[in-house]
Amino acid sequence: CGDPPPARRDYARANPERTTRHFEQVINVNVIMSVQKLDQKIEETVHLSGKDIHVPCHDADMYAAIDGLVD
């Protein structure tokens, strides 16, 4: 439990801006980061008008997982 390191949190905060620019009427974005041994996971749920988009991404490196999520 706990908050991610500030650099990782700031990097992840830039991520929704990179994805939401592709959609109109974004209501909100939820991001969850978790670590289990060597498995770094980030999940993003974008709530749009009329639908939700949920994307998970796993990698050994959290920064790579964040980039993979956007891709």
C-alpha positions in Angstrom: 0.0 0.0 0.0 1.0 3.6 -0.3 1.5 6.3 -2.9 3.8 5.9 -5.8 7.1 7.9 -5.9 6.5 11.5 -7.1 8.4 11.0 -10.4 6.3 8.0 -11.3 3.1 9.7 -10.2 3.9 12.8 -12.3 4.7 10.6 -15.3 1.4 8.8 -15.0 -0.5 12.0 -14.6 0.7 13.2 -18.0 -0.6 9.9 -19.4 -4.4 10.7 -19.3 -3.7 13.9 -21.2 -2.0 11.9 -23.9 -5.0 9.6 -24.2 -8.0 11.9 -23.6 -7.1 14.2 -26.5 -8.4 11.5 -28.8 -11.9 11.5 -27.3 -14.6 14.1 -27.0 -16.8 14.4 -23.9 -14.4 12.8 -21.4 -16.2 12.7 -18.0 -13.2 11.5 -15.9 -10.2 9.2 -15.9 -9.2 6.7 -13.2 -5.7 5.3 -13.0 -4.5 2.5 -10.8 -0.9 1.5 -10.5 0.2 -1.7 -8.7 3.4 -3.7 -8.1 3.7 -7.4 -7.4 7.3 -8.5 -7.4 8.5 -8.0 -10.9 5.1 -7.3 -12.4 4.4 -3.6 -12.7 0.8 -2.9 -13.7 -1.1 0.2 -14.7 -4.8 0.3 -15.5 -6.7 3.3 -16.9 -10.4 3.7 -17.2 -11.7 6.6 -19.4 -15.3 7.4 -18.7 -16.9 8.9 -21.8 -20.4 10.0 -22.5 -22.2 6.8 -23.2 -19.3 4.3 -22.6 -16.2 3.4 -20.6 -12.9 2.3 -21.9 -10.7 0.1 -19.7 -7.1 -0.7 -20.6 -4.5 -2.6 -18.5 -0.8 -2.9 -19.2 1.9 -5.0 -17.5 5.7 -4.7 -17.8 8.8 -5.2 -15.6 9.2 -1.4 -15.7 6.4 0.9 -14.7 7.5 3.6 -17.1 7.3 1.1 -20.0 3.9 0.0 -18.7 2.7 3.6 -18.8 4.0 4.0 -22.3 2.5 0.7 -23.4 -0.9 1.8 -22.0 -0.9 4.9 -24.2 0.2 3.0 -27.3 
